[in-house]
Amino acid sequence: MITKVTHDIRVTVETKFQELYSDPAKMYFLFTYKIKIENTGDYDVQLLRRNWNIFDSISEHRSVEGAGVVGQQPVLRPKEVYEYESACNLKSEFGKMDGTYTFERLVDGEEFSVSIPEFKMVVPFRLN
């Protein structure tokens, strides 16, 4: 697990290679990632947008932007946690992702950026 705190928002990421849904012969490697977002601050906040940077060891850089996460724009009160799971496919056995979330502090409407820590996606047999 990888964790980073920005502006009182703790983001933790855990990844897993999905061997059953991958096809190395077709250069298709699927990874899931579980994200835990915790509001450690004193104000209610809402996650508005995400911006992902995806790096594949043999492919070009990709960016993914959009509203919320997995169709949601959750509001987190102080000490609340929001979790979701998503996936990313690569053309190689190695890659990494990072990015940012845009949040709004509901008390005054101020928007701020929260870093998503860089995490690696590696096919397990490559770790030997």
Buried (B, 14 or more C-beta within 10 A) or exposed (E): EBEBBBBBBBBBBBBBBEEEEBEEEEBEBBBBBBBBBBBBBEBBBBBEBBBBBBBBEEEEEBEEEEEBBEEEEBBBEEEBEBEBEBEBBBBBBBBBBBBBBBBBBBEEEEEBEBBBBBBEBBBEEEEE
